[in-house]
């Protein structure tokens, strides 16, 4: 069993909890409140901006053109392709994508981004790859599961979202897993433990991200407007 297969086995409970989350179930049924979709897009826009910056840090720690190309391809994908599922949610919520950009982070999104940034700045390239892997991996599995179980046609309100994630990413995710396995093959025991820890925490935070959107999570104490 490869290192990433072991990670996936250990994370099975979290993956299943994500599949069973009411937001993901809502995508399957085509029934989510506009406010939930809007909250998700607001937060995911900022999350993906941070994700691209972390890929940039990974490039700065890369030692081969092949590694650089892997991360550069992912930056390009986020910039030019991953806006499509956001636009599907926006259309279903009756808003434009541009309206939902530039909002402050909710607590769970803030925690997730800071977790990844800390690993990116302090960790090895293998640790960075481990902390990033749950995002594409969970979305791929959600998309494929919904394709298999829902079999949506174009009348489904989230048809584009489901097909986007269900039909793309398998090769990219497999490539990412191969990179993590290659790194794990030469990592120390201590580094492998950190890679496992960061991967599992990112999996937990993937669940929390869905929960944040479903509950429209905000900070517990609202910020007061400045008094002039």
C-alpha positions, -999 to 999 in steps of 0.1 A, spaced: 0 0 0 14 34 -10 17 63 14 -13 82 -1 -34 50 0 -26 48 37 -36 84 41 -69 78 23 -77 48 44 -70 67 76 -92 96 64 -121 74 54 -143 85 83 -138 122 74 -144 116 37 -177 98 45 -188 126 68 -182 150 40 -203 129 16 -230 129 42 -229 166 50 -262 184 44 -245 209 20 -232 181 -2 -265 164 1 -281 197 -9 -260 198 -41 -272 163 -49 -309 172 -44 -305 206 -60 -318 222 -29 -297 248 -11 -307 283 0 -293 312 -20 -276 325 12 -258 292 17 -245 293 -19 -235 329 -16 -216 323 16 -198 293 0 -187 313 -30 -175 343 -10 -153 321 11 -141 298 -16 -130 328 -38 -107 339 -10 -96 304 -2 -86 297 -38 -66 330 -39 -46 317 -9 -43 283 -24 -26 298 -55 -2 317 -33 7 285 -15 14 269 -49 37 299 -55 56 291 -23 58 255 -34 74 266 -67 100 286 -47 109 254 -29 109 232 -61 142 217 -74 131 206 -108 112 220 -138 88 190 -135 79 201 -100 75 237 -111 53 226 -140 30 206 -117 23 236 -94 21 261 -123 -6 239 -140 -27 240 -109 -24 278 -106 -36 281 -142 -65 257 -136 -77 278 -106 -74 311 -125 -90 300 -157 -112 270 -150 -124 268 -114 -144 300 -118 -170 278 -137 -184 259 -107 -186 292 -88 -206 307 -115 -230 278 -114 -237 285 -77 -240 322 -84 -265 316 -112 -286 293 -89 -285 320 -61 -294 348 -85 -262 369 -81 -232 377 -102 -197 363 -95 -183 398 -93 -206 407 -65 -192 381 -42 -155 389 -43 -135 407 -16 -153 396 15 -137 389 49 -129 354 59 -153 334 82 -136 316 111 -133 282 95 -120 295 62 -95 317 81 -83 287 101 -79 265 70 -59 292 51 -36 299 81 -30 262 85 -19 258 49 2 290 49 20 280 81 29 246 66 39 263 33 63 288 50 77 264 76 75 229 59 92 209 33 78 205 -2 64 171 8 46 187 37 32 214 14 19 188 -10 4 168 19 -15 198 33 -28 207 -2 -39 173 -13 -73 169 5 -89 198 -14 -86 183 -49 -90 147 -36 -123 153 -17 -138 174 -45 -130 147 -71 -146 120 -49 -177 142 -42 -181 149 -79 -177 112 -90 -201 101 -62 -228 126 -72 -224 116 -109 -228 80 -101 -257 84 -76 -276 114 -90 -269 110 -127 -280 146 -133 -292 160 -166 -291 196 -176 -323 204 -157 -305 199 -124 -296 233 -109 -260 221 -101 -254 201 -132 -224 221 -142 -209 219 -107 -213 181 -105 -199 175 -140 -170 199 -135 -157 181 -104 -169 146 -114 -153 146 -148 -121 165 -142 -92 161 -118 -87 123 -117 -54 126 -137 -44 157 -118 -52 141 -84 -34 109 -93 -4 130 -104 -5 148 -71 -7 115 -52 23 102 -71 43 133 -62 34 128 -25 44 91 -27 77 99 -44 85 124 -16 74 100 11 98 74 -3 128 95 8 113 114 38 124 108 73 101 91 98 95 125 115 86 142 83 62 114 73 44 119 106 41 156 99 28 149 64 1 126 79 -8 152 105 -11 180 80 -31 159 56 -56 148 82 -60 183 96 -68 196 61 -94 168 57 -110 179 89 -110 215 77 -125 205 44 -155 192 64 -156 224 84 -156 245 52 -188 228 40 -203 232 75 -193 269 75 -211 275 43 -242 255 53 -245 274 86 -234 307 71 -208 309 98 -197 343 110 -174 356 138 -192 354 172 -187 391 180 -197 415 151 -172 442 144 -184 477 153 -184 504 127 -158 530 133 -171 561 151 -162 593 134 
